[in-house]
């Protein structure tokens, strides 16, 4: 994964969220324009790799995005996947469970949305809400939360064994950055629609959310479904990390365009023989 492998949380690493600064840009200080050029080049690679993936029809990629409110999940999806073939890329957003979903186990609504062969699926929020918001609001006990860590790992292991490649990204912003983004939503008329009074209620629980994210990442980052904790105060750096990680992962799948099932030579000859 190159330069950004540092953000991959190794299993049983004793991870602490404080070890990753949301403001970090590492070697890219003063190089925002260079980063933008690199991002555009990576996105072009992603478009070609996704086309190859869709044509080959063998591989499956699941991208999980989690963040606090204003963390940039929507912006990441727009920036990373601009220009891809919409037939082969889907976004699944998981909001408050419906009564029907609440009547089933918490993974019931997740499983139908995992990628099929040749697909990339992006989860905008995910099954991790059950060990994040549910934990923070104490709608489940810590005993239940700990059981769910193992259930989630078992679920993701099953997906991996069935051929799904899994990448999980926590977009890590600071509390001060969230404040500025919330103010921007209030002060910018075109962004007013994004603001919710409930965001301020959740903000009051910031420290509890940080504890919940830290534990979830530490307990469920595995070799087959790794977590990347992405410094996300600067959108351009966030996008560079996520795009680079996805591109390098797809390149590692060694995908090929399928060979034609029939000899195309006669059809070429037929077309060349046509007269205007």
C-alpha positions in Angstrom: 0.0 0.0 0.0 3.0 2.3 -0.1 3.1 5.5 2.0 -0.4 5.0 3.5 0.1 1.6 5.0 0.9 3.4 8.2 -2.8 4.0 8.6 -3.7 0.3 8.5 -4.4 -1.0 12.0 -2.7 -4.4 12.5 -4.6 -7.1 14.4 -3.9 -7.2 18.1 -1.8 -4.0 17.8 -3.1 -2.3 20.9 -4.3 0.6 18.8 -5.1 4.0 20.4 -6.9 6.7 18.5 -4.7 9.4 19.9 -1.8 7.9 18.0 -3.2 9.3 14.7 -3.5 13.1 14.3 -6.6 14.1 12.3 -4.5 17.1 11.0 -1.6 14.9 9.7 -0.5 15.2 6.1 2.9 13.5 6.5 5.2 14.1 3.5 2.6 16.3 1.6 3.1 19.5 3.5 3.1 22.4 1.0 2.2 19.9 -1.8 -1.6 20.2 -2.0 -1.5 20.9 -5.8 0.8 17.9 -6.2 -1.6 15.8 -4.1 -4.5 16.9 -6.3 -2.6 15.8 -9.5 -1.8 12.5 -7.9 -5.4 12.1 -6.9 -6.6 12.6 -10.4 -4.1 10.1 -11.7 -5.2 7.5 -9.1 -8.8 8.1 -10.0 -8.1 7.4 -13.7 -6.5 4.2 -12.6 -9.5 3.3 -10.5 -11.9 3.9 -13.4 -9.9 1.5 -15.6 -9.5 -1.1 -12.8 -13.2 -1.0 -12.0 -14.0 -1.5 -15.7 -11.7 -4.5 -15.8 -13.3 -5.8 -12.6 -16.8 -5.5 -14.0 -15.8 -7.1 -17.3 -14.0 -10.0 -15.6 -16.9 -10.7 -13.3 -15.0 -12.6 -10.7 -13.8 -10.3 -7.9 -15.9 -8.5 -5.2 -14.9 -5.4 -3.2 -16.6 -4.1 -0.1 -15.6 -0.6 1.1 -16.9 0.4 4.5 -16.9 4.1 5.5 -17.5 5.2 9.1 -17.1 8.7 10.6 -18.6 11.2 13.0 -21.2 13.6 11.6 -19.5 15.9 9.0 -16.7 13.4 8.8 -16.8 13.4 5.0 -18.3 10.1 4.0 -20.5 11.5 1.2 -17.6 13.7 -0.1 -15.2 10.8 -0.1 -17.6 8.7 -2.2 -18.1 11.6 -4.7 -14.4 12.3 -5.0 -13.0 8.8 -5.1 -15.6 7.2 -7.4 -16.2 10.0 -9.9 -16.3 8.7 -13.4 -16.7 5.0 -12.6 -19.2 2.8 -14.4 -22.4 3.0 -12.3 -23.4 -0.5 -13.3 -20.5 -1.9 -11.3 -20.4 0.4 -8.3 -23.2 0.7 -5.7 -23.6 2.7 -2.5 -25.6 1.3 0.4 -26.6 3.8 3.1 -27.7 2.5 6.5 -29.9 4.9 8.4 -32.0 4.3 11.5 -33.4 0.7 11.2 -37.0 0.4 10.0 -39.5 -1.6 12.1 -39.1 -4.5 9.8 -35.3 -4.4 10.1 -35.6 -4.1 13.9 -37.7 -7.3 13.9 -34.6 -9.2 12.6 -31.0 -9.6 13.7 -28.8 -6.6 13.0 -27.0 -8.2 10.1 -30.2 -9.1 8.3 -30.3 -5.8 6.5 -26.6 -5.8 5.7 -26.1 -9.1 3.9 -28.3 -8.4 0.9 -26.2 -5.4 0.1 -22.8 -7.1 -0.1 -21.1 -7.1 -3.5 -21.7 -9.7 -6.1 -19.1 -10.8 -8.7 -17.7 -7.9 -10.6 -19.1 -5.3 -8.2 -17.8 -2.7 -5.8 -20.2 -1.8 -3.0 -19.6 1.2 -0.7 -21.3 1.1 2.8 -22.1 4.6 3.9 -22.3 3.7 7.6 -22.7 0.0 8.1 -23.2 -2.9 10.6 -20.7 -1.1 12.8 -23.5 1.2 13.9 -24.4 -1.6 16.3 -21.2 -1.2 18.2 -21.0 2.6 17.9 -24.2 4.6 18.2 -26.0 1.7 19.9 -23.2 1.4 22.5 -22.9 5.2 23.0 -26.6 5.5 23.7 -26.5 2.4 25.9 -29.2 0.7 23.9 -27.2 -2.5 24.4 -25.0 -3.6 27.2 -21.2 -3.8 27.0 -21.5 -7.6 27.2 -23.7 -7.5 24.1 -21.3 -5.1 22.3 -18.3 -7.4 23.0 -20.3 -10.4 21.6 -21.0 -8.3 18.5 -17.3 -7.7 17.9 -16.9 -11.4 17.4 -20.1 -11.8 15.4 -18.9 -9.0 13.0 -15.5 -10.7 12.6 -17.2 -14.0 11.9 -19.5 -12.3 9.3 -16.6 -10.6 7.6 -14.5 -13.8 7.7 -17.3 -15.6 5.9 -17.6 -12.9 3.3 -13.8 -13.0 2.8 -13.8 -16.8 2.4 -16.6 -16.4 -0.2 -14.3 -14.1 -2.2 -15.2 -10.6 -1.0 -12.2 -8.3 -0.5 -13.0 -5.9 2.4 -11.5 -2.5 3.2 -12.8 -0.4 6.1 -12.1 3.3 6.6 -12.6 5.4 9.7 -12.5 9.0 8.6 -10.9 10.6 11.6 -11.7 14.3 12.2 -11.1 16.4 15.3 -13.8 17.9 17.5 -12.7 21.4 16.5 -12.9 20.5 12.8 -16.4 19.2 13.3 -17.4 22.5 14.9 -16.2 24.5 11.9 -18.0 22.2 9.5 -21.2 22.5 11.5 -20.9 26.2 11.5 -20.3 26.1 7.7 -23.6 24.2 7.3 -25.4 26.9 9.3 -23.7 29.9 7.6 -23.8 28.7 4.0 -27.4 28.8 2.6 -26.6 26.0 0.1 -25.6 23.7 3.0 -28.4 24.5 5.4 -30.2 21.4 4.4 -27.3 19.3 5.7 -27.7 20.6 9.2 -29.6 18.7 11.9 -30.2 19.8 15.4 -29.5 16.2 16.4 -25.9 16.7 15.3 -25.3 18.9 18.3 -26.8 16.3 20.6 -24.5 13.7 19.2 -21.6 16.1 19.5 -22.1 16.2 23.3 -21.2 12.6 23.3 -17.9 13.0 21.5 -15.7 11.4 24.0 -18.0 8.3 24.2 -17.9 8.0 20.5 -14.1 8.2 20.4 -14.0 5.4 22.9 -16.4 3.4 20.9 -14.5 3.9 17.6 -11.2 3.1 19.2 -12.6 -0.2 20.6 -14.4 -1.2 17.4 -11.3 -0.6 15.3 -9.0 -2.4 17.8 -11.3 -5.4 18.2 -12.3 -5.9 14.6 -9.3 -5.0 12.4 -8.2 -8.3 10.9 -5.9 -9.5 8.1 -9.0 -10.3 6.0 -10.9 -7.1 6.8 -8.5 -4.4 7.9 -9.4 -1.0 9.3 -7.6 2.2 8.0 -7.8 5.2 10.3 -7.6 8.1 7.9 -6.6 11.6 9.0 -9.6 13.5 7.6 -9.4 17.1 8.7 -8.1 17.9 5.1 -10.4 16.5 2.5 -7.7 16.3 -0.2 -5.4 14.2 2.0 -8.3 12.0 3.1 -9.3 11.4 -0.6 -5.7 10.6 -1.5 -5.4 7.9 1.2 -8.7 6.2 0.4 -8.2 6.3 -3.4 -4.6 5.0 -3.2 -5.6 2.2 -0.9 -8.4 1.1 -3.1 -6.3 1.3 -6.3 -3.4 -0.7 -4.8 -5.9 -3.3 -3.5 -7.5 -3.7 -6.9 -4.2 -4.0 -8.6 -3.3 -6.8 -6.2 -6.3 -8.8 -7.5 -4.5 -9.3 -10.8 -7.7 -8.9 -12.8 -7.8 -9.4 -16.6 -10.2 -8.6 -19.3 -11.9 -11.9 -20.4 -11.0 -13.4 -23.7 -13.7 -13.5 -26.4 -15.8 -16.7 -26.4 -15.7 -16.8 -30.2 -13.3 -15.9 -33.0 -13.8 -12.3 -33.8 -11.9 -12.3 -37.1 -14.9 -13.0 -39.4 -16.8 -10.2 -37.9 -14.0 -7.8 -38.4 -13.7 -8.9 -42.0 -17.4 -8.4 -42.5 -17.3 -4.9 -41.2 -14.2 -4.0 -43.2 -15.9 -5.3 -46.4 -18.9 -3.0 -46.0 -19.2 -0.2 -48.5 -20.5 3.2 -47.8 
